[in-house]
Each structure stands twice: as structure tokens, then as C-alpha cells.
Amino acid sequence: MTREFDPVKLSVLANAFDGIVREMTSGLLRSARSSVINTARDFSCAVLTADNQLLAAAEGVPVHVFGAGPLGEDMVELHDDIREGDAFLHNDPYMGNSHAADHVILVPIFIQGRHLFTAVTKAHQADCGNSLPTTFFATARDVYEEGALIFPCVRVQRDYKDIDDIIRMCRSRIRVPDQWYGDYLASVGASRIAERRIHELAEKFGVDDLVDFVDAWFDYSERLTASAIETLPEYVLHGTSAHDPFPGTGPDGVHLQATLEVKPKQGKIVIDLRDNPDNLPNGLNLTKATATGAALAGILSGIPENLPSNAGTFRRVEVLLRDGCAVGVPKHPYSCSSGTTNLADRVVNIVQAAFSQIDDGYGTAEGAAGQAPAKSVISGIDERNGNPYVNQILVGGVGGPATPYVDGWPTYQRPVCGALLYHDSVEVDEQRYPILIHERTLVADTGGAGRQRGGLATRVTMEPRGESVTLTYGIEGKLNPPKGVRGGHDGAVPSTWVEDLATGERREIPVVGRYDLQSGEKVVSITPGGGGYGNPLERDVLAVLDDYRESRVSLEAAAADYGVVIADGKVDEEATAKARQERLAS
Amino acid sequence: MSEVQTKPSEARYRIAVDTGGTFTDVVLDSTTGDMAVGKALTTYDRVFTGFEASVRRAAESVGWDGDEVLRNADVIVYGTTHATNAVLTGKVAKTALLTTDGFADTLLLREGGRRDAFDSKAAYPPPYIPRQLTFEINERMSAEGDVLVPLDEEQVREILGSFKEQGIEAVAVSFLWSIINDVHERRIAELIKEILPGVPYTLSNEANPTIREYRRSSAASIDASLKPLMADHLGKLRADLQEFGFAGDLLVVTSEGAVLDVADVLDRPVLLLNSGPSMAPLVGAAAAPDRDTVVVCDMGGTTFDVSLVEEGVVRHTREAWLGEPFVGHLTGLSSVAVSSIGAGGGSIAWIDGGGLLRVGPQSARSTPGPAAYGRGGEEPTVTDACVALGYLDTEGFEGGFTLDREAAVRAIDTRIAGPLKMDTLQAAQAILDVSANHMATAIRQAALEQGVDPRGALIVAGGGAGAMVAAAIGVLLEADTVLIPATAGVLAAYGAHRAPIATEFLSPLHNDTRSFDAGSATRAVGDLTSKANVFAERFNGVGEAPNVTYFVDARYPGQAWDLRVYLDAAPDTAVDAAGIIERAFHEEHDRRNGTHDPDSRVEIITWGVRVEIPRPEHAKEEAGVSRTGEVHRTDSIVFGGESFSTQRYRGVTLAPRDKIVGPAVIDQPTTTIVVPPEWNATLDERSNIYLTRKEA
């Protein structure tokens, strides 16, 4: 029957649902109160079907939305009295959510008395009540030390009105409660917009058409995905990556691996993440949603075609997870506080880079990760007005992965969200928080050399305006920088120190944790660069010259890494040809 | 036209001209109230040549003398895409940027974000000014405007001194927090005048006094880079006009949906960006000042522009990207909110890997063009679908050549009908349906992003292809009326013809409704009022009495995006200005974002005033002669899969208040209006055509 669904209507309705999600996104961005949502755009919106399949997720952050289906499953499993006007608050990582700092609002949408869709917003909170002022508590030994308020999909609105008990709980345990409530209002507002629009669609097209559309749209997406996979050669890909040592990981860090079976005959890809370490006594553990989301994001990045992000596409991808695995389904009470980032980033990297084993033209290099101080959660009291503040700032990006076609982006934020997030305006940050930002500048020679160069790292230097500012951060990739592929070089390692403003003396700070930056000190934060793709000796000479002129690659690196000899601002073609030939021969 | 008649020589004229990429469109009117429309090819080397040709063509069409029109014009309004194209193609002055130490990458980094996370072929875009022409200066202000690092004049002198040798033609200056304390930027201006006399420069706090360093730096850089170019372009035009004997006012169309004196634009050419699509909405605003919501669509060959007018007010935005979102350039300046999608008569229909019919965004453009143009195009386009269905008159097409129906059918059969197992007409209808749906979605999205419900809105459709699909879009948006302006084919020139003289003044000054600083507020409002008065006085006699509107850009604590709230009167601290602003903000926030927080205080970020000087309209004389609509042919045309015997009218023979019952087609010199069977068409006094649904 799906073949018979009017192709025009199919396209119309697909556009309409995409439009609804974009509208939710725009509304949430404009009305939210915390900068991690309204400036960095660290949130996603989606629409699920009646059977909790991801239908539409335009511009959604991959690790947020690709695992959105189980959130809806939790809602219908836990509540047998769902009705119009309800809204549910869900942030339970042991069920369908990512980490506890992602507050999800689910709004079941009823049409003629039937629950047919669910609107989902998932927004990274400025604070979630952790025992420390951070939403990424990487060193928490378990969920109790982590300390977040956990809401296992609890009803927060009935008949379109707040259930005040829940609101009061949040207000009493979340730092800067007005900020939280403003963000909550913005999330509910966005879901209600979706509800209104879907009602309008149902009036126009009729319920039966909407129901049939869902099947037809998934079938179409599945066909498209199958046809993309059918063009790949049959292959078993194996990828590895390692996370730097953190508290709770042991001295070797976390070694991860994945096996990908590309099965063009079945039009299917299977990713096996089961052969990986057990849950760790820290906050790095992934959740079912983030492990699945990271694997899927890696696939969409690794396959050259652009595929729609929905459950139909994902039918052609099987992700195998194990209970009690650090990159699988977490066992309570292991903490998943950093479960959207560190190991999830590594999983995306393993998968997207593994595709490059197939041939030139597939996969990407590894993208940089980590939460350098330039991207830390900052907190304290603003002495200018006496107001407390807590929020994640995103002043600097990291180096994105080179692809077979283009250089890595310098505005990449991390593998799980690519370059979708925005970064902060220095002026807006200085107005909102008592910090002075001395520089935000790209660093030459940090992008992994390659035919396509890795994205550059960013250096940010900050100083507190008042007595002190508390930074909570976690530097990753010092020992395991983003890998280059197919002859591309690795990205540069991150680096961070604190400097005494008076003496210039440098102090090392821990790789992960909390630092109270005092008056008279500044923190220098250099993120990692992205990995390169392909042999740097094959890089277009003019691209190297342009990189040199634009301070992205130094004279020395142009010669050493790329075999391009530049003199007086021009390429010495003879010397370059010779250097490249010699290097290629050796 | 029954009789050619030359107007008496005392008639005065007004000319509005829009120079697009291909055509220069012109609208003329005279003090007698008559109006004429014309088109000629744009001439790039000397814009006046195409301008003059289009004026002559328009004048001749109503029996006026073109020379006399030009000489006896009181006002010429000039709209140009020259600035936009120069920026998009990088053909601007060699410009250097001076910026605060540590922030040379501001233009490169932009504000982050991208459309598609997984597009492995999307390259990161270069900065507007390359890093090698960006110079970091030792200086720094705090967020409160205190000097943290004094300006290093010696360093500045050295850098400026090197510019001549480097061939720098313009200089942009953008320092952090110059909106709070601009003393360093102003000092640089003095040094430029001293060291590089005659070299144009732009200070960021003058180009766009807004927080967010990227937008301000970008506005300053673009502005400076356009100064030499636009001085030359507008200077030449002015000289040519004067030589011809024109002695009136030369006004220039800006992105704000208004016009300014050519001198103002030469000072701030950044105001010319995106000015092209800013005019069509004015037509919508004028056509239906009392309608709650008017959606104005301008559909040409490749692009479909949508803008919104609410209660006669044209919607503005400060997020208009020049080029693609995230990878183009953003100035943060207020401009008419226009969203564009790749959809037009030339949009190509294709079938994707999943077997789904898609239309656009690729376009056949003018070469090879739609298959029906017979210039070698093999891909079926929306125009081809219109030809196959019989909408377009293959004999009398506006391009001046005949359309090849067979080629259109062949393209549709081969690429669409065959693979989808449909017949030609079904496939053509499907192409049109998908295309209309894209446009309806674009409209809905543009409306909804602004929190406006598009249902029941009045749709105003123009552009070469807009009137063919206007009714179809109306059905999808549940609108019962669609308005096709008399000048639908030259929508932008017509808008320019009506545009008011307008500008904005801003004063970025933080305040809070619960700890209100009445002193600074009073000073800011006083300053804005005197600026508004000085501006208005300059145009004494050119326009009518000025409308002065005060506004604030405000937000709830913690929000990052402020909301512009227009106030009924100048904020007066003697009568609870804080309370009035707070209440107005709650209301506006609820309207836009679906929620508001009545207990919350409101932060004021910027105070502003908009001065608008309407230009007088020439009264339209009563149409004396009654004309009867001439049916020039009866065709068989397919609507919704069914064939209808359909009368084709010649638009020029229709009289005001004529009513045409659908199905019908009205052929006009610059556009084709399709009236489906469920619709009627009625002309108003000014020959605007209203399409109305029969049951409505």
C-alpha cells in the first residue's frame, strides 16, 4: 500500500513535519533564558509517531534526537492515563534519555481522541542540580555523587497547566531557578506549537492520511538508505579509538572498538559495540540513547550520501549494545553525567573514520573533542549586580575532521553535534558574566596535515573580572589526539594552563575537574585540531599557499608537512616539485 | 490603447526604477494620475543606458515623450542590486580591517552553526576580509566602557602608514565595546584622515551600533568595502541624469524597505544590501492596509521571495544573511524580512533515488532554460508543466518568442511521466502541485517563524511566474483571496514608486524596568528625538509630515535575543515609562513566542526611533471610458486533472470592476494570471486583480 501513497502528498507532508520541527526550534531558541540554549543552541526538537518512531528532526543534534524513540516508549509504558493537555518531564539516563542535564519535555498529541504523535524537545540545562555546579560531572563515581534530580518521565502538566509539585522540586534544587523555569516555559511553548500545527495538518489532510503518510515516509527513507548502502562494497570494518585517562578509567584510559559489517546485498549495516569495557566508576558511561545516537551519527557522516534523519533510515542500521557496557546500556547507579560527550564522541569518530578504510571518497578523519576551559561550565556570583550565575560557555570551537572533499571546519564543537551548535559572542558573554576574554583566535599548524586539512584549534584566554570564577571542564585528546586517515596526519593535542598576570608564571591545572580562577590569573585554553584526510603531499599547492598567507599554516610546516616551499610569499615551484618527489619516493 | 495623446507639458513626473540582474524595470506616474510600466535589459557598463531605455519604453506605451518625462521628473527612485552582487562576487574595494588585539578571526568564525551536520562536501567559507588584511590593534574597553588597554597610536600610525604601499582602498574599524565607548574608534578616524586623506573608512559603531562583535565588524567591513564602488556607481548615474536635464531629487532604495537621499546612502552603502527584495512587500502593505496579515510572494525564474505584512506594517528582521545562512555574511542591520527559496518558473522536476518526485532547487535559468524555450533544455521545469497544462500562451509569451509545447511534453514524459507511470497531464499537474507546496511551505515557515498564522491571510502574488500558481498556493494556505497587483510583473519598481523616505536611529543603553534609570533614559530619548527632527527637516517639502515611532529592543533576564517593541509614544519617564515598556514587552513576547512571564522584569538593551516620511501620492483620475474585456482565444486547459474550455482575456482590455468567472486566463504583457474553475477574478479601481474563491 505504501507504493500507492500519493508521491506529491508524501513530499508535502514530509515538508510540513520538517517545518513544524524548525518552528519549534526557532521558538525555543528565541525564548530560552540560558545561553547554552539561546546562544549555543544546545537543544533539539523532534516529532515521534504513535509507536514512538522518530519521524522528523530537522536540524536536531544527532546525539540528542537519534535515540529519541525510547523517550516516547517510556511515556506510554509508565503512564496508562495519558491525555490531551499532558506534558512529561524526562531526564532519566537509565531509561530512554541521554544524560540527566538534558531535560526532555514530551507532549502527546491527540487527534480525535487518538494519541498519534508526540512532540519532543530536549534541551541541555544550564544546571540540573548536580552536587557540583556542572552539567558534565565526569568524575562522579555514581548517580548519587552526581546528585542531579532525576525525573523518570513524570507528568509536569495536566490540562495544559503546570503540576506545581514538580516545578517546586526543580526550583528548590536547581541553581538559578528562574533561569531554569524560563527554559522550561520555552520548551513547553515549543511543544505546544507542534501540537497546534499537527492539529491543523490533521484537519486539512484527515487522520487516515497522516497515519498512512508515516508508513509511506519511513518506507521511502528506508528505500533511499538501502540504495545508498547497496552502492558500497561488502566489507567488515574495524575501528578503534582511546579516551585519555580520567579519574575512574585506570591509567590507560578507555580503549574502545567497533566492528561494522557493510552488507550491500541486504542493504544493511550492522555496528557492534558490545566488545567494550564494562561500566566505569565515573560519569563517562553512555546511555542506550547516546550509544545508539553516536553510532548512527557516525554512519550518516561516513556515508557520502545525505540521508533523512528518521526511523525509516535507521531500519537499515542495526546497533548492537550490551547491558552494563560503558558504551552500551548503563547499569544503575553508574553515572552517565558526561554520557553525551566524551565516549560518545569517540564512538562517532570510530565509526566515521572506519568508513575511510573502504576507499578514497568514503568516511572522514576524526574530529576533535573535549571540553576545554573555553567551553566550560562557569559559575559564581557576579559582583557587578550580586546575581549568582551558572552556565556553559562556548567561546571556542575545536578542529573538525577533514573529509575526502573539504578541510575540517574551525567551528566544529565536537563529534556528537558536529558544527551545528553556535558559539558565544564575546561581548554577550562579557555582559552576562564577570569574565574578560583576552583572545579568541585560531592557532596555526594545529589542523592535521592532509590532502584535506583538519580544522584548526582555537586559543581562548580568559580572566575573572571579580574575585574568582569557577570553571568546570575536562580536557580530552592530549594522549589520543584526533586521528588522520588515509595518510592524513593527526590533529594537534590540546593544551591548557593558568598564568599569573603579574609574574607570567605558568601553572598546570588538572586535566579534568574544577578550578577556581582567581583575580590576577588568566586561563589559556587551546583546543585540539581535527585530523587530516589523505596524503598532505597531494594537497593543492595553492591551498597550502593560501593557508600560509592566512596564518593557518606556518612557513616551516608548509615545507615539512606539505613539501611546499614558499619564498617571498610565493611558491617556489621547482623546489616544491623536487621536495614532493623526494618525499613521495621515500 | 485607443488613442495616443501627448500630455500637456506642465505635467510633472515621478520615476521609480529597479535594476535587476537581467531586466531594468520602471514605473512612471504623472501629476495627472496616470501610470506606465516598462522593461529593458540592464546595462552593466553604464546603468543610465538601460534606465533611459526602460523609461522611454514605458513612456511610449502611454504616448508620453520619454525625454520630457526624464526632464520633468521631480523624483527618481533608484533601486539596484549592484551592491549585493558586488559583495556576493567579491568585486569590492581592497579593504583592511583594524580590530581589537586577540580577535582577528571574528569575521572568519561568524556565529557558528550550519544547515546540515553530515554534508561532507560543504566547504567552510572564507572571511569577508582576509586575515592578511586584518590588523590587531593594542586597545581594549571593558563591557562598561572603561579603558583597560589604551590605544597604541604608534602602532596604528605604523600600520596605516603601510596601507598606501599595500594598495588598501578602504578601511574598516571594529573594536570590542565601541558601542559603549567609541573614543578609540573615533581616534582611528582622525588618524586615517591625517595619514590616508581621501581613503574612505567605516567605524563599526556607526555602521551598526549593536552588541555582538561579529555582526558589527561584518557591517563595518562590508560598508567600507562598498564605499569607493558605490560612490563611483551612484556618482556616474547622478552625473548622467544631470546632464540629461534632470533637476529633481535622487532617492535610493534601501534594505529597510524605504528610500533615502543619495547622500545618506553614499555615507552608509551597507544599507543597500538586500534592497532588491525589500520593495515588493510595500505593494502588499499598500494594497491592503487593513488586512491582519498580507503575504507577499515574488516568483521569478529561479527564486521565490516571501515577505509578511501585518496590519499594514512590513515585517523587518536583523538576521538577513547575504548568501546562504551560516556561510554567507550577516550585518545584523534591520532589513525587510524576506525569505527566499529556490523555486521559480525554471525549477527543474526530477525523481530521486527513493522514487519521489522533487522540484528544484536546481533551475534551468535562462540558458538553456525550460524545455519549452526550445534552446536545448531537456529537463522539465515548472514552466514546462504550465505549458503542458495550457496555462501559458505559447504564441504571445512575454519573452517575445514562441514556446515549444512539444518539447515541454517530451521532457515531462521522458523524465517524470514515464518513470512514475502517469500520463503527461497528471505528471504536469504533479510538478505544479509539488512546486506550489514548496512555496506554501516557504510561506508558512516564514509566517510561523515570526509567530504569524498564515491561514486566511491575503496573498499578494507577483513576479513573472507568481500569478500562475497564486490560486493554487491560496488553496493550500486556506486563503480565500489572492491579489495580483496591476504591476505584478514589475513588483519591485512599483514598490520603490510608493516607498517612503525612512531611517532609524539607535542608542544602545542598558536599562532595567525594575531598577529604572530615568536620567539616562531621558537623555537617550532626547538625543533620538533631536536626531529624528534634524533628519525630518532635510526633507521638508519632498514628503508629507513625518511619522516618528519610538521603540526599544528588550528581553527577559537571561534571554540572548531581544525583541523589538514599538511604543505608542515617546517614552516619558514622568509617566511610568518603565511600566509601559514592561507591559508592552509581555504582550509582544506572548504574541511571538507563545508564552510570557508576567512576574519577570524586563531588560532594555537599545532605545530607538524610526522616522518615516511618506511621499505624496498623485490622485488617480477616474477612468472615463468603459472597456470591455476582450477574449482573444478559447483554449482547452487542464485543472486538477480535468479539461476545461477556458477563455483567455487580454489584460489591457479589462476595465476597473470587471468580473471574470473562472476558469479563465488573463494574459498581461509581463505576466500570466491563471483563474482556476473554483475561482473568480475582479479588478479594482487601480486594475489590481483580486482572485476570490467562488464559495467565499
Interface residues (C-beta under 8 A of the other chain):
Chain A: P7 V8 L10 S11 V12 N15 A16 G19 R22 E23 S26 G27 L29 R30 S31 A32 R33 S34 S35 N38 T39 R41 E59 V61 P62 D178 Q179 G182 L185 A186 V188 G189 R192 I193 R197 E200 K204 Y220 S221 R223 L224 S227 A228 A297 L300 S301 P304 N306 T364 L394 G397 T403 P404 Y405 V406 D407 G408 W409 P410 T411 Q413 C417 G418 A419 L420 L421 Y422 H423 S425 V426 E427 V428 E430 Q431 R432 L436 I437 H438 E439 R440 T441 L442 G455 T461 R465 R549 E550 S551
Chain B: D101 G102 F103 A104 D105 T106 L108 L109 R110 E111 G112 G113 R114 R115 D116 A117 F118 D119 S120 K121 A122 A123 Y124 P130 R131 Q132 S142 A143 L148 L176 W177 I211 R212 E213 Y214 D352 G353 G354 G355 L356 L357 R358 L420 A430 D433 V434 N437 H438 T441 R444 Q445 L448 E449 G451 R455 E478 Y556 P557 G558 Q559 A560 W561 L563 H589 R592 N593 G594 T595 D597 S600
